[in-house]
């Protein structure tokens, strides 16, 4: 075998190894906490359905016509966010939690309509996400069919300051990844009337139920309190969406 062919063979082998390593890494996800997920499954106010490409949560009682397509953080299982939205859905809002390609939002080219189709009764849609999922949600929010943007421990890389989106950014004072400084630095990419809610003592992993996350800071409030405060902030935001006439 000539030297050129040997180098080509080595290069191909290295690329194949890197691809395999990446695929293995991408498919090792932070699983949702079983106990938190079971509480949602047992809540008769909430119906949960696995649609294959998403987890669909719908209220069993009166629905308010508002829906949120929510994108998980990098390598976080979709089921990890069920507990975060339990009270929100029980209050009438539909939430569709996506399952991104390779568990990474930026590898998922599917439009919002793919996930909105799982809840045809919803009349007004918002898009949201946690961490990297929030960055992707910002990109998908730049469309006329989207009424609102919901960020959990995240911020936009693209400029939405000139949009008419109703934005809620919920961050944590103890977030070690999407730190308060990073959220503040990206504030000018959101509309001037965006609601910025920083929850004291809440860290990055508090926005889901998947345990501790490398690089995060230690939360100083109980997980149940953090979850209740997050749900309350989202519920107020949804009420604002309805009151503003977008619904």
PyMOL commands that set and color helices and strands:
alter all, ss='L'
color gray80, all
select helices_A, chain A and resi 3-26+34-41+78-90+101-103+105-107+112-119+132-140+180-185+187-189+204-207+223-243
alter helices_A, ss='H'
color red, helices_A
select strands_A, chain A and resi 46-50+54-59+66-71+94-98+124-130+146-152+166-172+195-199
alter strands_A, ss='S'
color yellow, strands_A
deselect
rebuild
show_as cartoon
